[in-house]
Amino acid sequence: MSNLLNVSPSPHVHGKETTVNLMKGVLIALAPAFVVTVLFFGYAAIIITGVAVLSCVIFEYLIQRFILRRENSVNDLSAVVTGVLLAFCLPTNIPLWLVVLGSLVAIGMGKMTFGGLGCNPFNPALVGRVFLFLSFPVQLTSWPKPKGFLTGYLDANTGATPLGIIKENYGELPVSEIMAMDQMPGYTDMFMGRMAGSLGEIGALALLIGMLYMLWKKIITWHIPVSIIGTVIVIAGGLWLVNPSENADPLFHLLTGGLLLGAIFMATDYVTSPMSSRGMIIYGIGIGLLTMVIRRYSAYPEGVQFAILIMNSVTPLINMYIKPKRFGEEVNNG
Amino acid sequence: MNQLNNFTKGFIRENPVFILFLGLCPALGVTTTAINGIGMGFATTFVLIMSNIVISLIKNFIPANVRIPSFIVVIASFVTIVELTMAAFMPSLFDSLGLFIPLIVVNCLVLGRAEAFASKNNLITAVIDGLSMGLGFTLALGLLGGVRELFGDGSILGWKFIQGDGMLIFILSPGAFLALGYLIMLSNKVKK
C-alpha cells in the first residue's frame, strides 16, 4: 500500500480490510475444499496445488522485478490465491509442466499484462484454466476417479464427470436411465465430493462451508453467489419441470461441475465483478444464464468458466450503467 | 522525400500491421502457418505495387467525387489477376487462403495506401511505397504465422521438430489475437 492512501482528513478510523487480510480470509475459506480434495484424490492434489502456487508467485515476482520494474507486490498474497484457484480447476492427473504453463498464462497474460492486481479485466485463474482447456483439451478432460488418500499421481484410471456423462448420453437415453448408470455418483457422493472432477470443484459441502465463512467475515456479500445459484436453480428447474425425461434436476446441476467453486470463489473476485449490489445481481444472473445455456445447449459439458469470463468482460458496462445514488443526490420520486 | 527513408518505413516505423493497424482481417484470419502468412503477404504486395502504379499514373484524370470507386475497380482487377494466377499455379496455397484472396479488394491497407499516398505522389515514390508497405505486411504476417505455427503445432515453415500436439489455442482465432497483441508490444519496444 502506498503511503499516499493513508493521508486523509481526520477523524482517522483505520480499517483492517487490507488486501493481505482479505486474501488470507479467502485462503482460509478455501481450506475445507482443499481437505476434501486431498481426501479423495490423494497427495497428487497437494503436488498440483503446491506447484501452481509456487509458480504463480515466482512468475509474479519475476515479471514485477524484471519487466514492469515496479514495487514488489508478491506479499499481498493475491498470486497465492490465483495459484490455489487455478489448481482447483485442474484435474489431478495433469502433467506438471501444464500447471506451470497455466500459471504463467494466468499471471503473465491474465494479470500482469494489464498492469497487475486491480487492473485485470478477467479473473486470472480462469484465464489460465481456459487457455489450458482450449490448448490441451485431452489432458484437461481426463478426470481421475476418486480413490482416497493413496491415489497415485498420474493415476491412469480415469472416468467422466457427471456432467460429461450426461452430455455424452444426451438424446440417446432418458435422464432417469443415465442417472441410474453405474459410473454416475449418487447425490450423497456428489454432496460430499466422491466423484470425478477438478481438484476443488468436487466437495459441495466444503465449498458451502467456505462461503459461510466468507459471508461471516464479510469478505464477500451474498449477492453474487446467491444470484448465480438462484438463476441456475430457476432455469434448471424450469427445464426439468417442462421435460423431466430430457433434463437433469436442479440439484444435479447445483452439485456437479464447477458451479459452486465458480459462484463462490471466482465470480466474487473483487477486481473483475461489479461494485454495486444491483450490478452484482445482474452479473450473477448473467453468469447463471450463460452457464445453463452452455451446459444444456452447447458441445461443452461445463460452462461456468466461460460464463464467468464473458460476464467479466461486461463488468465495466454494468459499473457504468448501474451507479449507486450519491449521498445527497436528489431522488426522483416520480 | 528521401527514397531510402520511404523504403524502410514499412518494416518497423510504419509497419502496416503493428503500427498502422491496417489489414488486420487477413492478418488475423489466414496466419495459421508461416507459409500462409507469407503467401498472403506477397499476394498483397503485388496488388499494392500494381495498384499504386496505376493510381499514381491516373490520379489526374479521376474526378475527386468518384475516386474511391475508381480505386476499388483498379484494385479489384489486380486481385482477380492474383486470384486466377494462384488458383492455376499454387492450388494448395489457394485452397488454404480461400476467401481471403478476393477479400484483398477491401483490404484497408491497399485502399489506404492508394487514397493516402499513391494519389498524391509521383510514380517512383508510389512504387517504393507499395513495395515497402507490402514487404512490411509480409514480414508482419510471416512473423505472426510463424509464432502461431511454432506454438500451435511445434513446427517452423512446415518442418515439425516437436512431436505431438502444440497449444491448440494458437491455431484457433483467440491465439491470433493473443499473438498479435504480444507482437505489437514487442514492436513498440523495438521502435523505442
Chai-1 contact restraints between the chains, C-beta under 6 A:
chainA,res_idxA,chainB,res_idxB,connection_type,confidence,min_distance_angstrom,max_distance_angstrom,comment,restraint_id
A,L134,B,I169,contact,1.0,0.0,6.0,A-B,restraint_1
A,S135,B,M167,contact,1.0,0.0,6.0,A-B,restraint_2
A,S135,B,L168,contact,1.0,0.0,6.0,A-B,restraint_3
A,S135,B,I169,contact,1.0,0.0,6.0,A-B,restraint_4
